[in-house]
Amino acid sequence: MPITHFSADTLRSKVNDFAKGNRYNVIIIPPTAPNLEIAVTNKLQFLCESVSLPTKSLASNAHDIYGPPREIPYRTTFTEAAMSFILDDYMDVKTYFDEWQSYIINDRTGNPRYWDNFTGTIKIHRLLNESQTVTDTAYKVELQEAYPSVVGEIALGHTGGNEILRLPVTFKYRKWITVS
């Protein structure tokens, strides 16, 4: 069968291997807070069931002097980062993120802490397909000045059976960078 310009064989010859979405590692470096357990912090990379690489876009304004308008970019904008964590029987991950949010704004007084005191860093690594360790990364991003803005709900019910519980957590962050 002859190889055409738009065949699967041509595509395979141009690309060495395709990236797989199940090859990743997430490292969360929280602020130094009294109630955030180091043991749970170390487990988070293994319990992070899903994560998305973050979005970056350019905000722009229409510049209309003569002829068709041009959209002139003036700022980089970032969306929130959503992650899902598998929960253990003691709900350590849920307690961890609840404590982090309570550290940001005191539950009793409603007083917020200073920005630098409650933000952390999140590193997302897309691993190579043949990686044997978490250090064999193909692409790395770092979410800077991150904090959990939404600790999602966990549905409980008698009809759930033996399903493993998952916790959705949404993080806000100031910006993200590609790490070389």
Secondary structure, DSSP 8 states (H G I E B T S, - for coil): ----TTSHHHHHHH-S----TT-EEEEEE----TT--HHHHHHHHHHEEEE----EEEEEEEE-SSSS-EEEEEEEEE--EEEEEE--TT-HHHHHHHHHHHHHB-TTT--B--HHHH-EEEEEEEE-TT-SSTT-EEEEEEEEEEEEEEE------GGGTT---EEEEEEE-SEEEEE-
